[in-house]
Structures are given as structure tokens and as C-alpha cells.
Amino acid sequence: MADRRQGATPDGGSTSVPAGTHGPGARDAVRLALVIGALGVVFGDIGTSPIYTLQTVFNPSDPHPVPVSTQNVYGVVSLVFWSVMVVVTVTYVLLAMRADNDGEGGIMALITLLRRWSSQQGRRAAVVLAALGIFGASLFFGDSMITPAISVLSAVEGLKVVEPSLESAVVPITAVIIVLLFLVQRRGTAAVGRVFGPIMIAWFTAIGACGITGIADHPGILRALWPSYALSFVFGHFGTAFFALAAVVLAVTGAEALYADMGHFGRRAITRAWLFLVFPACILSYLGQGALILDDPANISSPFFLLVPDWGRWPMVLLATAATVIASQAVITGAYSVTSQAAQLGYLPRLRIAHTSESTIGQIYVPWINWLLMVSVLTLVFAFRSSTALAFAFGMAVTGTITITTLLFFYVARAKWGTPTWLIAIGASVLLFVDLLFVAANLTKLVHGAWLPLLIGLTVFTVMTTWQRGRDLVTAERAREEGPLPEFVEQLRSGELPTLRAPGTAVFLNRGKETAPLAMRANVEHNHVRHDQVVILSIETEPVPRVPAAERLLVDSLGYADDGIIHVTARFGYMETPDVPGTLTMLDPAQTEGPLQLDQASYFLSTIELRRGKSPTMAPWRKRLFIATSYITADAAEYFGLPRDRTVIMGSHIEV
């Protein structure tokens, strides 16, 4: 769900609009392109849910099976329809997508909004909710591992319907597709992105048409759209309906993608694509499958593929495989995006990030995450071996993330818009009741696979919070060793620290302007050298996706306008990757006490070796985890775009 935008649109979305394109026709073309783009990226996950949802609900090997009967089929189909209506259409499309952070959506955007308003609305509550948000983001990593496995497996399982003798080939074929999918990630999605939209349009058209043929054979299934069937099923057969919810939730998987990709396509484009194509097509498919099961209960083995005419099953298997690959692609790029944002906000170490497009912002590739996901997905495929077995694990990740998003949204609605408390109470009570009912139902599958996303989420949450805590400790200790910057500059000016002036420009990267860079202090105290022009550069990550160029740089002369020492603050959004040399070219010579010699400038970095100390700052196991996590930190020179031949690294050590 990586952000790939180039220009903002009025509704908080974005697109790249050619210069000189004006008029209603051009605007309509742009809007249509946004809708098609959204279809190709945003809806892959939720759009492939019809493949396995009803099949999982009526799975006879389920530890809590739902008996196939006319009443239960009507109740389940009605429950699916109203679950999609409440969770996706109401919670996400109508409500959550209105809470954006400068056009960006997703759970990480909600976390930054909470951090921004914590001082205004009660810091303790905001900190607790932010921690919940981090756990929700951690659950998303579980989703990123499970989605490719269950999606591709469910599509390839169509081979069993077309040719039963191919059943033994399902897992190997799935594994090959997944390996190929991860191998091409480093090339980026730009090359294939243009065909994603048309493929998904074909997909939704096909599943909608197949659904209509099923409905035509049993039009009475349309009565399932009436809410009384869902309510009577839940309250009249609560035991059966409660356990069915653990599988019904599969119909709303991918709802978070609608919100997370809002910054790319805009709320209007996503809303239009959902209301006018995706939602109707998915519901028609569910209704058609329900009608098929009513005709013959044996069709529960694979109602999605059995709904397709015999002549169309091979094309449908191929189309389903393409659609599930697209669904997997969306969630994989989402993992890259969440990782990048978490690192920018200080919850993960700085990782190597490659930009896969020269013309489109936000298309990124994170190698470490890519290979971790590939190994994890393959492990899930070989361990579970079927989409129905994985479904027990899938629901837990989805319901957890949705519940946390709903909770954070209502807090933000109160803090940002001042929505009346009584209205918040009514809305939150209804939607959280639905969400928590799904969570409770999935908890009944804990020993059957639901433990997996919880374990992944808890592991990632522990890593992220440990890194944040350790980072704070290292920052405090480093500040003590560095000493105050104003005092250091004064010592240089007064001659208390005698130095020789070397020609040229030196750029020292530092955490702020309160303390002196360790590399600069070492250069002065041990080598007794300073450059004619010294730039102390601090990188600040703001709780917004991007910072305008006009607000990028702040220059401080540090009290003296003639000593050649200045401090520069470079501000970036959490969706941006800092480019230090490029950013410094934006400086005005009038602000830098003379023109900087950037083409020959030397860049100095301070590196820290972490050691486990005896002080009771963290539990011993968390200290080991923090130090171990630090080993995956990306090379700073590469991350900041520094020229290798002009970068000097000076080290120190700190105990945690």
C-alpha cells in the first residue's frame, strides 16, 4: 500500500496530471484513470475474498461446522452482505477515510494524528491508543504474510475443480508463483501496474456475471439482502452464527487497504470504484454461490468455481490466479510502506530502501522485508497446505486491525472535529460491538491457527516498542557524551579548543542543534582541525507524509555570522527518504555565510557501537533484542545519499 503519488487532488488523493490539461474532458479522464488505478491496487485483497469465504463458512472439517440448510444459507449470505456493508462501506468508506493526515490514510496515519494531538486531548489516553495503533500495524505484518499464501492457494485450488488429478500439484504451483512474485519485487510495480486495473475490471465483471447466472436459477436468494435474515440467524441460532462469524469476516479482508491507499488515489476514486463495481460484483458472487448451495449442498466443496460454466473454468482459474497475485502485490508493497513509515517515526531501525521508479514518488522496495516475507509465506503454504486451513489464521489479523482502526478513528473524530460525545458514543458502541463480535468469534479458533497472527503481531510489537525504548536511551546517553553545541562553538571561537583551518566544506550529520556532533568533537579534540565552512545538519521527520520544498530547510547561524559554522535543519515527511546532497543545494549562499563547496564537500558520520550494560534501563532480554535489531540498520551513507568517496565515519560506543 505504498504511496505512489505525484500531485495532490482536491479530495486528498493524487495523480500525475500533464501540464496544460484542463477542461471537463481532461478532468474526467484523470478521474477515470484514478478509478482504474484504484481497482488495480486497492481492491485485490477484498475482491478475491469470494473465492474462499462461503467455502470456509460451510467447511465440514471446521471444528465448529455450520450445517447446510436453507435457513442457514440465507442467514450466512445475509450476514456476509451486512458485514461488508457495516465494516467496509460504513466504517471505512464513509467514516475512516475522512480522517486523513495530509491526504494519507491507514493506521500509521492515525498514529501520527494521535501523537500530534496528545498534548491537547490528554497525553496518557493518546499514548495508550498509539500503543494500540502500533499493535494494529504489527498485526498488518501478519496480514502481509497470510494474504499471499491464502490468496494464491485459493486460486490455484481451482485446478482441483477443473482437473481433480492435479490436486497434488496445488502446493508446488503455489510455491513457484510466490517465489516468482517476490523475485520480481526489486523491479517495482510500475512496469506491470498499467495492466493491473484492466485485469481487475475483467475479474469483477466475470464474478458479477457468474453471480447473476446463479441468482437467475434461484432468484429467491435475493431475499437474503433483507437484514431480518441476518438478525434472525444471529439471534435465533446464536451458537451457529457466532462460530460462522470467524469465516464471514473473510469477506471484509482487505478493508484496511481502502484506507491505507487513500493517499495515492484519493477518497472519491476509491469510493466510486467500491460503490459502482467492487461492492456489487462481490455481493452478486456471494448471492450466486448461495443459490448454488441451495440447489445442491454438495457444491460447498468449491462454490466459487462451480458457479462458473464448464467452458469457463480454466480461464477463471487463470484470471483468479492473476487477481490473487495482484492482491498479494498490494499487501507486500503495503508492508514496505508501513516499514518505511515506522522507521521514520522511530519504531524500527533505518532499513535500506530502494526507489523503483524515477518518476513516481513512493514506489519502494525494502530488501530485508521482502526476503523475510517470502520465507514466511512459503512456510505458511507448506505448513497449512490449503486455503481453508489458513482461513482460521487470517480472520484474527483482519478483525484485530479493523477493531483498532475503528477505536482510533473515533478518538481522532473527537479530538480533530470536536464531534459531540453522545454521537461518538452511539457510533462507537454500534461499530465496536460488531468488530468485537468478530474478534470474539475468531478467538474460538485460537488453537486452530488464530494464534499465528497474534504471535506475529506480538513479536513485531515487541520489536517496535523495544527499539523505540532503546533508541530513547541511546539518544539520552549520546546527548550526555556530545555536550551542548553552543558551548562547543564558543570554545572554538574563543580559542579554548585550538584548531587549524582546513579549506573546503564539511557537513556533520547530527540529531539536533542542542548537542555537538560526536564526529566533529573528535575531529577537533584529537586532530585539532576544523574546516573553513562547517554545516551541522539535522534531519527531522515530521508527522506528515511530505514537507513542501519551501518549508524544507531552516538555517541557524548559532550566534555568529562570521565563523563559518551554521546549523541546518532539514525537514522531511514520514513518506520521504532524505537526500542530503540534493537538499543542501537548496541553501541560499546568503544564509550560509558564503557559498558552500558542495561538489567537494566532506561528509562526517558518527556511528555508535551498542554494548549491554548493567544499568537497569531495560530487561536483559530486551537489551539483547535491541542490540540484535540494530544489526539490520541500513548503512547511513547510503540511506542519506552521501557520496562514498567523500564520507568519513567516526565511531564510539554506548552501553544500554
Secondary structure, DSSP 8 states (H G I E B T S, - for coil): -----SSB-TTS-B----TT--SHHHHHHHHHHHHHHHHHHTSHHHHTGGGTHHHHHT-TTSSS-----HHHHHHHHHHHHHHIIIIIIIIIIIIGGG--BTTB-SHHHHHHHHHHHHHHH-HHHHHHHHHHHHHHHHHHHHHHHHHHHHHHHHHHTHHHHH-GGGGGGHHHHHHHHHHHHHHTGGG-SHHHHHHHHHHHHHHHHHHHHHHHHHHHH-GGGGGGGSHHHHHHHHHHSHHHHHHHHHHHGGGGTTHHHHHHTHHHH-HHHHHHHIIIIIHHHHHHHHHHHHHHHHH-GGGGGSHHHHTS-GGGHHHHHHHHHHHHHHHHHHHHHHHHHHHHHHHHTTSS-----EE--SSSTT-EE-HHHHHHHHHHHHHHHHHH-SHHHHHHHHHHHHHHHHHHHHHHHHHHHHHHH---HHHHHHHHHHHHHHHHHHHHHHHTTGGGTTHHHHHHHHHHHHHHHHHHHHHHHHHHHHHHHH-BHHHHHHHHHHTSS--EEEEEEEEEEES-SSB--HHHHHHHHHH-EEEEEEEEEEEEEESSS---GGGSEEEE-TT-SSSSEEEEEEEEETT----HHHHHTT--GGGTTS---GGG-EEEEEEEEEE--SSTTS-HHHHHHHHHHHTT---HHHHTT--GGGEEEEEEEEE-
